[in-house]
Amino acid sequence: MRGSRAEGEGAARGQSGQSTVEYALVLLAFMAMLAAMAFVWHAAEGGGLGRLAADAASHSLANGITLELVQDVALF
């Protein structure tokens, strides 16, 4: 009996900091997520994301309707 009790205590000592490490990792991941959301919010607030989307759109109407635009939309 005595041997099994000592083994159980040793296992508990080996895992005593595990939950602290897990909480630290979850906190770090949550803070990274908040920072990423703040970055996206800041980029969207100034209109930067809208401009990037409009510039990247291959079928933008900025140059008027051309044959290339019609082909691009038809093939899309």
Summary of the structure (lengths in Angstrom):
residues: 76
radius of gyration: 28.2
end to end distance: 74.3
largest distance: 87.4
contacts: 133
relative contact order: 0.05
helix: 78%
strand: 0%
